[in-house]
Amino acid sequence: MSYAHLSDPYQYHESVLSTRSLSFLSTADALGLSGRSRSGSLTQPTRRSTMHDDSEHGEDLIMANTEPAHDTDPSDMSELPSSVAHSHLFALPRELRDKIYAYCLTAQDDLSIEWPRLAGTNIAYSLEPQLLRACRIIYDEAGPLLYSLNTLTFHHPSDANMFVRAFASASLSRRYIANLALHLKSADTRLWMPYLTSTDAHRSLKADFPYLRELGVRYRSNRWNHSHGVDVNLKDWRDDSRLDEIIDGLRHIYHPPPPPRTLQDDAASRGDGEGAKPVNEMNAQEFMRFVDTRRPGEDMAFKRQLLELHKAHAPNAMKLDPPTTKVVCACRVHSTHFAQLTTPPADSNSGLRPHRARPAALMLATIANLELTREVPSAPVVEGEPFRGFTAIDFLTMPVRRLEDPDLGTAKVARTPFADRQKILIALEIHCLDSRSQSRDRR
């Protein structure tokens, strides 16, 4: 593999390879394709296929920034290449082709794709990424869908950095990954914070995934005290300095406070004086004000055309909307606490109904717990409302589900709605291990 396209062939030594071993892990293994034997599959790449294939698409893994540029849009081609000219696929409208691509390249049941796959997990994503190896036109049309339609999950900052910088196609992954999930443990906060809050162009969350639309962070907390009551824990879980550090860091990166305005800024917004900002540095609002001051009676349609031209010629001035950021604080709780929080009272005026039948003993335990705390709120938290804390009734608005945790085993999970904590959405999630997982954990 040639490093002619790299300004520094050793640029990954510190940012990628020093903290995480590649350990011969292929992208296909991470997507759950180890059992496939179809010819041309990405499974079990050989030395011939990954290092010495002279064909244009013969590599399983392409080093970032070394792949050839292909800017041809199939929709702009007057006629198809002879190799696919008679294909029935390309006789279909583009909308139908996209549906076919999406069916092959979307994980089943909207599963989040973990990379690399954690030891002990055996999740079938039912992906067919080898479709992209069929020809360049399919690669150009379907490649963006593979990254934009799926959610990627990472458990280590170097995994996220390596995926977009060294394993995946940099031109596709960094441009089209829109949904991302990060799983953090309380003990690993110091490991994650430099990556989450850095502005480094080669190793940071914002630089590696610049076009995110939704970012989910699951923080596994250790603040739930089994010896305390439910009401005490529902107040104490918020007093976690590491959780506050994560939320404040994400808010600083994606929702920084606006800088104080100066006289030069006022002059630039009016478009007069020596402090006027150059046109190629103006954002959309500044550019429209600039046009209005010079052509006040101009037609709005013409002004919009000027704005589109400005966006095309000054893309760096156009600020992207920050992603919707959701932080889930996950706590492992005792089965008694879980029952108290997820069993509705027998006589409740809140209008809530159990999502499934509950044993009578558990319902009595919940009633007793609510009577002891004497804190029965009139209404649960509404999704998206300002954060004011969570109470027991908030867990009754969401159904209890089951989760396969590679570290803990099978667990029952309940979650509150998301509340807005100064532009960062936050929710509390409780995990309760089943009997088999508890016995295995004690061993």
Disulfide bonds with the S-S distance in Angstrom:
none
